[in-house]
Amino acid sequence: MSDRFEDLGNGIIRDTQTGLEWQANYVGLMDWQEAVDYASELDLGDHTDWRLPTVEELVALIDYSRVNPASEFPGMSSDFFWSSSVLDDYPSPSRAWLAGFYYGYVLGNDKYYTNHVRCVRRGSEVSSGTVSREERIELLERVREVTNRFEYLENGIIRDTRTGLEWQADHANPMSWQEAMDYAENLNLGGHTDWKLPTVEELFTLVDFSKINPASEFPGMPSARLWSSSVHAYYTGHAWYVHFNDGYVISHVKYDTIHVRCVRRGPVGSRHFDSSARVAELDALRAEKARLRAKLSRVVDAIRHAANSPGGLCAEIEETAE
């Protein structure tokens, strides 16, 4: 087993890179609602706080240097797995995100289709069910309140303060994959010549699944496909791209013409790319939201209880809210 994954011996495997604990043995096949219900009722390893993973959490298991399966997770099936994340392209979303572990595709699928399921939990934090569109938007807004993620450096470069990566502010016109590789290697921008075509993992950090058309908050992001430098592990004539209209991760023939946005590492001391950063950040905010909701629930219960106890309403509410 990879050093990254630790078998806890109770039907649970811990990802030491992200801190997530995963159901060791996947189940299936079931439609999306059945998967959500299954996760909420799962009792495994003396834990009942299991849930369906978000699409970001599933993608953290993908290894694009591998194929069949495209992951080093022990016993990973080369099938598609449901996430809790719902596509926001309909007024009443009828599709949900899933990840395919044969090659590493990330796509949307109608909820009535059946796919495999592997549940997840994070330590002792209370989390269950799905993460709704409203919850994801609220959590991401909380992140933005803490920091302005994208910083324009006024030299044609935008720095991502979350990952430390520096991006070409203006994307280049469509070109083939090899042309994109050559373009990046020869780019001289902002006094830097160490530009490169981003890996698919780096490109994926710009996806925001609470948005669509474009599915990113990166300034000026087109609702278009962007090449990555990552070559398909099996079909070497294909390379991976991310479609920023919706966030799909797909491979395609290298001779097709697709947009380009180059990247470089920021200065020494800037934050390094970590595929688990978004997962950890959103989970921490989700846990805080659950705590605040529980506190609000206690206050509401106190109000209802005190309503039947004349004279004690204010005191009981104040005591509960502390």
Residue pairs with C-beta under 8 A, 6 or more apart in sequence:
1 7
1 74
2 72
2 74
3 16
4 15
4 16
4 17
4 72
5 13
5 14
5 15
5 16
5 72
5 73
5 74
6 13
6 14
6 16
7 13
7 24
7 74
8 14
8 21
8 45
10 44
10 45
10 46
11 23
11 24
11 25
11 44
11 45
12 21
12 22
12 23
12 24
12 44
12 45
12 47
13 21
13 22
13 23
13 24
13 73
13 74
14 20
14 21
14 22
15 21
15 22
15 60
15 61
15 73
17 60
17 275
17 276
18 57
18 60
18 275
18 276
18 279
18 280
19 122
19 123
19 276
19 280
20 53
20 57
20 60
20 120
20 121
20 122
20 279
21 45
21 47
21 120
21 121
21 122
21 123
22 61
22 73
22 118
22 119
22 120
23 42
23 44
23 50
23 118
23 119
23 120
24 74
24 75
25 75
26 75
26 77
26 81
26 116
26 117
26 118
27 38
27 116
27 117
27 118
28 79
28 114
28 115
28 116
28 117
29 114
29 115
29 116
30 38
30 114
30 115
30 117
31 111
31 112
31 113
31 114
32 82
32 96
32 109
32 111
32 112
32 113
32 115
33 111
35 52
35 82
35 115
35 117
36 52
36 84
36 129
36 130
38 117
38 119
39 50
39 51
39 52
39 84
39 117
39 119
39 128
39 129
40 50
40 51
40 128
40 129
42 48
42 50
42 119
44 50
44 119
47 121
49 121
49 125
49 126
49 127
49 128
50 119
50 120
50 121
50 128
51 84
51 119
51 120
51 121
51 127
51 128
51 129
51 130
52 82
52 83
52 84
52 117
52 119
52 120
52 130
53 83
53 84
53 118
53 119
53 120
54 83
54 84
54 85
54 131
54 209
54 279
54 282
55 83
55 85
55 97
55 98
55 99
55 106
55 209
56 85
56 209
56 278
56 279
56 282
57 83
57 120
57 279
58 81
58 83
58 97
58 98
58 99
58 106
59 99
59 106
59 204
59 249
59 275
60 275
60 276
60 279
61 71
61 73
61 76
61 99
61 101
62 70
62 71
62 99
62 101
62 104
62 106
63 70
63 71
63 72
63 104
64 70
64 104
64 199
64 200
64 201
64 230
64 233
64 240
65 233
66 72
66 233
67 102
67 103
67 232
67 233
67 234
68 78
68 102
68 103
68 234
69 76
69 77
69 78
69 101
69 102
70 78
70 100
70 101
70 102
70 103
70 104
70 233
71 101
76 101
77 101
77 116
78 100
78 101
78 102
79 100
79 101
79 102
79 115
79 116
80 98
80 99
80 100
80 101
80 107
80 109
80 115
80 116
81 98
81 99
81 100
81 101
81 115
81 116
81 117
81 118
82 96
82 98
82 115
82 116
82 117
83 96
83 97
83 98
83 99
84 96
84 129
84 130
84 131
85 96
85 97
85 131
85 136
85 209
86 93
86 95
86 96
86 97
86 130
86 132
86 133
87 93
87 95
87 96
87 97
87 108
87 212
87 246
88 133
88 209
88 210
88 211
88 212
89 95
89 108
89 212
89 246
93 133
94 110
94 111
95 108
95 109
95 110
95 111
96 108
96 109
96 111
97 106
97 107
97 108
97 109
97 209
97 247
98 106
98 107
98 108
98 109
98 115
99 105
99 106
100 106
100 107
103 232
103 233
103 234
103 251
104 200
104 240
104 249
105 248
105 249
105 250
105 251
106 247
106 248
106 249
106 250
107 248
107 249
107 250
108 246
108 248
109 115
121 127
122 283
122 287
125 283
125 286
125 287
125 290
126 287
126 290
126 294
127 283
127 286
127 287
127 290
131 139
131 286
133 210
135 286
135 289
136 209
136 210
136 282
137 210
138 289
139 282
139 285
139 286
139 289
140 208
140 210
140 282
142 285
143 149
143 281
143 282
143 285
144 217
147 161
147 162
148 161
149 160
149 161
149 162
149 217
150 158
150 159
150 160
150 161
150 217
150 218
150 219
151 158
151 159
151 161
152 158
152 169
152 219
153 159
153 166
153 190
155 189
155 190
155 191
156 168
156 169
156 170
156 189
156 190
157 166
157 167
157 168
157 169
157 189
157 190
157 192
158 166
158 167
158 168
158 169
158 218
158 219
159 165
159 166
159 167
159 266
159 270
160 166
160 167
160 205
160 206
161 271
162 205
162 271
162 277
162 278
162 281
163 202
163 205
163 271
163 272
163 273
163 274
163 277
164 265
164 266
164 270
164 271
164 272
164 273
165 198
165 202
165 205
165 263
165 264
165 265
165 266
165 273
166 192
166 263
166 264
166 265
166 266
167 206
167 218
167 261
167 262
167 263
168 187
168 189
168 195
168 261
168 262
168 263
169 219
169 220
170 220
171 220
171 221
171 222
171 224
171 226
171 259
171 260
171 261
172 180
172 183
172 259
172 260
172 261
172 262
173 259
173 260
174 257
174 258
174 259
174 260
175 183
175 257
175 258
175 260
176 254
176 255
176 256
176 257
177 227
177 239
177 254
177 255
177 256
177 258
178 254
180 197
180 227
180 258
180 260
181 197
181 229
183 260
183 262
184 195
184 196
184 197
184 229
184 260
184 262
185 195
185 196
187 193
187 195
187 262
189 195
189 262
192 264
194 264
194 265
195 262
195 263
195 264
196 229
196 262
196 263
196 264
197 227
197 228
197 229
197 260
197 262
197 263
198 228
198 229
198 261
198 262
198 263
199 228
199 229
199 230
200 228
200 229
200 230
200 240
200 241
200 242
200 249
201 230
201 273
201 275
202 228
202 263
202 273
203 226
203 228
203 241
203 242
204 242
204 249
205 273
205 275
205 278
206 216
206 218
206 221
206 242
206 244
207 215
207 216
207 242
207 244
207 247
208 215
208 216
208 217
208 247
209 215
209 247
211 217
212 245
212 246
212 247
213 223
213 245
213 246
214 221
214 222
214 223
214 244
214 245
215 223
215 244
215 245
215 246
215 247
216 244
221 244
222 244
222 259
223 244
223 245
224 243
224 244
224 245
224 258
224 259
225 241
225 242
225 243
225 244
225 252
225 258
225 259
226 241
226 242
226 244
226 258
226 259
226 260
226 261
227 239
227 241
227 258
227 259
227 260
228 239
228 240
228 241
228 242
229 239
230 239
230 240
231 238
231 239
231 240
232 238
232 239
232 240
232 251
235 251
237 253
237 254
238 251
238 252
238 253
238 254
239 251
239 252
239 254
240 249
240 250
240 251
241 249
241 250
241 251
241 252
241 258
242 248
242 249
243 249
243 250
252 258
265 272
295 321
298 320
299 317
299 320
299 321
301 320
302 316
302 317
302 319
302 320
303 313
303 317
305 316
306 312
306 313
306 316
306 317
307 313
309 316
